Amino acid sequence: MKDKDIFGIILALLVGIIIGYVFRLPMKATDQNAGALKAPGNVNPAISLYVTDSNNNRIQKSNSLGTYITGWGTSGSGTAMFNNPSDIDNDSAGNVYVADTGNNRIQKFSASGSFVSSWGSFGSSTGQFNAPRGIAIDSAGNIYVADTGNNRIQKFTSGGTYVTEWGSLGSATSYFNSPYDVGVDSAGNIYVLDTNNNRIQKFTSTGTYITSWGSGGTGNGMLNYPFGLAIDGANNVYVADTWNYRIQKFSSSGTYMGQWGTYGSGNGQFDRPSGLSFDQAGKLYVVDFYNNRIQKFSSTGVFEAKWGTLGNGNGQFNRPYRISVFP
């Protein structure tokens, strides 16, 4: 056998050994999941998310990672129809209450979307509304409505019976200028997002003033046309500081505790965040209004997941406004 033949045989054997070794190497996780949506954590089947898909005039229900479950609503003024719905909340039984802003009413549904009742009409009298944009429910089932155009908070029973109200147009204590949202802590205190006054005001459940904080600007603790708020299990207050493209965290007395977010469409960025809600594990869901998506974070602002694109299909959004998590 010639030397060059022996060399060719040896070379072929070496190539075969190398190729076999390479194909036995384990593939890296990043290669196995190339292009996959990064969404750490397991789906909690007990959690349901409800989103007011405002420009699509509907409610969408999903699981904790955004998988579509059901939806209801079309444009109109009839029963179970909507005209730019803004806020949404659940009572302890899972019933869904919607601030049907353009129709100046509150609508109540079962957890699956069956119509239960409604109340309200346009006006400034007791039980009437002018573009209501915020709704919150306390542990007793009482409903607080941010009656935005009337610059007041109205309180109702779970069946829609009027209880009390407070507020009028102004910038002094207990006055409002377009209150956009309202929240309730575990002690029953009421937090009002006084949007055009760029502040939070805190009250008792009957409307007695407790404290307030915030002013217009971009610094820590300052606000720029905030749209939404949420209260966590420790009664800390999180604010969607909409035109500053960030989320700010405060103690229940208004002490600044931190923030995250910048303008953009990347993970953890926002284009006018408008709504917030917590689950029982302390995860925060943020409605990213102009990015037509929901983002999920830890309570300290660590990005975990996102879903949603512009459209009218299942799981798509057109200017989503607020979100509610149940339980």
N, C-alpha and C positions, 0 to 999 in steps of 0.2 A: 504493500500500500504506500502511495506517495505521501510525502510530508504534508502537501497542501490538502490532501483528503483527510488526513488525521486532524489537521487544524480545523477543517470545516466541521467535522463531527464534534470536536470539543466545543467549538463556538456555538453550535446548535444546542448542545446539552446545556451550556451555561445560560443561553437565552431562555430556554424552557424553564429552567429552575427559577430565574428571576421573574418571569411572567407568572408562574404559579404562586410565588411568594406574594407578589403584588395583589393578586386577586383574592388571596386569603386574608389581607388586611381588613380590619373592621372599618366601615364607612363612618366618618364623623357625623355627629347629630346635625350639624349645620348643612351637610350635604343631603342627608336623608330628608330634611324639612325645607329644602330650598324653595322659596316662594310661598311657604305656608304662612297663614295669619298667626302671629305670635299672640296667644291669649292664655297666659298661665292660669292654673287653677281649674278646678272641676266645676261643672254646672251644678248649681243647687236647685233641684227640681221643685223645692217648696217656694222659691221666690218667683214672683211675677213682676214685670216692669210694664207700666202703662205710660204711653207718650202721647201728648197732644200734637198731632201732625197737622199743624195749623192751616197751611195753605192747601192741604189735601182734604181739610174739613172732616177729619176722622180721628179715632183713637186706635192706636196699635198696641197690642199686648205681646210680650216676648218673655223668654226665660232670662236668666241672669247673665248670659253671654250673647244676647241679642237674637236668638233663634225665634223666628216669628211663630206665634201661637194662633192669634185671631185678631180681628179688627172690626170696627163698626163705624158707621156715619157717612153721610154725603152732605153736599152743600145744600142749605135750605133753612127754613124756619119751622118746619114741622117737627113732630115728635121724633127724637133720636137723630135729628139732622143738626148740622152745626154751621156757624158763620164765624170763622177764624177763632176756634176755641183756644184759650190761653192756658189756664192752670187746671190741675187735676190732683185729686187726693183720694185716699181710701179710708174708710172707717174700720173699726176693729173687726167687723164681720166680713170685710172685703168688698163692700159696696163701693162703687166708683162715683165720685162727684166731679163734674166738669163745669168750669167757668166758661160758658158759651158766650164769649165776649160780644160779638157782633149782634147776637140776639138778645143781649141784656137779660140773661137768665142763668140759673143753675140747673143742670140736669143730673139726675141720679140714676145709676144703672147697677145691675148685678155685676158680679165679677166676670161673667162671661159676655156682658154687653146687652143684656135684656133691659129695656126701659122700665124704670120704676116710677119716677115722678119728676116734676120740674116746678120751679117758681121764679117769679120775677118778670118785669117788663121795663121798658124805658121810662125814666123819670127820676125825680129827686125825692119823692115821698118815701115813707117807711116801706121797706121791702122792695123798692124799685132800684134799678141800677142804671149807671151810665158807663158802659164799657168796663165791666169788672174783669180784672186781670189776675187776681190772686185768691187762693182759697186754702184754708187749713182747718183741720179737725182735731179737737182735743179728746182726751181719754173718755170723757162723758158723752161724746158724740155730737157736741155743739160745733157749729160750722161758722167760721169767721171768713168774711169776704172783703177783699180789698176792692172797694167800689171806686175805681180809679178816677173816673171823670167827675164824681161827686166829692172827691177828696175826703173820704171817710171809711171807717171800718164798720160793717154791720155784722151782728151776731144772730144766728138762727139755731133752732133745734134741728135734729136730724131730719125732721119732716118738713122743714122750711118755715116754721112759725117764727116770726120776728121776736127777738129778745131785747136787744139794745143796740146802740150805735154811738160812735164818737168821732170827732174830727171835722175840720172845715179847711178851706183854702188859706194857706199862709205858711210862714217859716218859723213862727214861734213854737214853743213847747206845746205838744198835742195837736198842732196844726200839720196839714200835709199839702204837698204839691205833687200830685200824680203818684199816689202809693201803688206800686206795681206788684208787691207780694206781701205775704203774711205767713208767720210761722208760730208754732206753739212748742214750748219746752215741757219737760216732764213734770214741772211744778205748776203748769197751767198758765205761765206768763206768755204774753203775746208780743211778738217782734214784728214791727212794720217796716218794710223797705220803702222809705220815703224818697222815691227815685229822683225827682227834680230838685229836692233839697239835699241830695247826695249824703244821706244819713240813715241810720237805723234808730228807731224809737222803740222802747220797751215799755209795756203796760201790764197791769193786772188783767185778769179775764173780764173785768167789768169796765176797763178803759181808764183806770187811774194811772197817770204817768209815773214811771219809775226812773228811767234814765235815757240817754241818747248818746250817739257818737257818730263821727264822720263829717267830712266836708269835701268840697270839690277839689280835685287835684290828682296827681299821679304818685305821690309819696306813700310810704307805709301807712295804712289806716285811712287813707283818703280814697274817695270814690269818684267814678266818672260814669254817671247814668247807669247805675246798677239795675239789673232786671230780676234777679232771683236770689233766694236764700234758703238755707236748710239748717236744722239743728241736729247735732249728733247726740249719742247716748249720754255724754257727759255735759250736755247743754252748751257746748261750744257752738258758735254761730259762724257758718260759712256763707260767703257772699259771692255771687257771680257779678264781679266788677266789670260790667259788659264792655264799656268803651275803653277800659284799660287792659282788656283781653287777658284777664287773670282771675284766679280764685283767691280770696283773702279769708283768713281764719281769725276769729276773735273769741275771747272768753265771753261768758254770759253778761258781763258788766262792760264789755267793749274794749278790753285790753287787746292790742294787736298781738297775734301769735305767729303769723307767717303767711306766705303766699307762694303761688306758682303759676306759670303760664306766660306766654308771649303771643304776639300776633303771628298767625300762620296756619298751615294745614298739616304740619307734622304731628307726631305723637306728643301729647302734652301741650300742644299749641291750640289756640282758639281764634275763631272769628265770630266775636260777639256771643259769648256764653250767656245763656238765658235762663236755665233751670238746673236745680240741684236736688238730689234725694239720696238718703243713706239706706243701706240694708242693715239687718241686725248684726252682721259681722263687722260693721264699720266701714264698708266699702262705699265710696262716693261715686255717684253717676252724674255726669255733667252733660247737659244738652248744649251742643256746639252749633248754634243756630244757623249761621251762614255756611258752615261746612257740612250741614245736613247729616249730622251723625251724633252718636252717643259715645262718650269716652268714660271709661271706668278707671278709678284711681284708689290707692290706699288712702287712709285718712291723713297721711302726711304728703300726699301729692305724687306718689310713685305711680307712673302709668302702668296699667295692666291689660287693657283691651279696648277695642273700638269697633263700631259697626255703623252701617248706614251710608247711603249715597243719595244723590239727588234723583228723584223720580216719584212715580205713584204706584209702583209695584209693592208687593208684600215685603216689608223690611226696608223699604226706601222711604225717604222723607222729603217734604218740601216745606222748609222753615219750621222744623219742630220747635216747640216752645218750652214745655215743662215735662217733668217726669215724676211718677210716683212709684214707690217700691212697696210691695206687699208680700209677706208680712214684714 
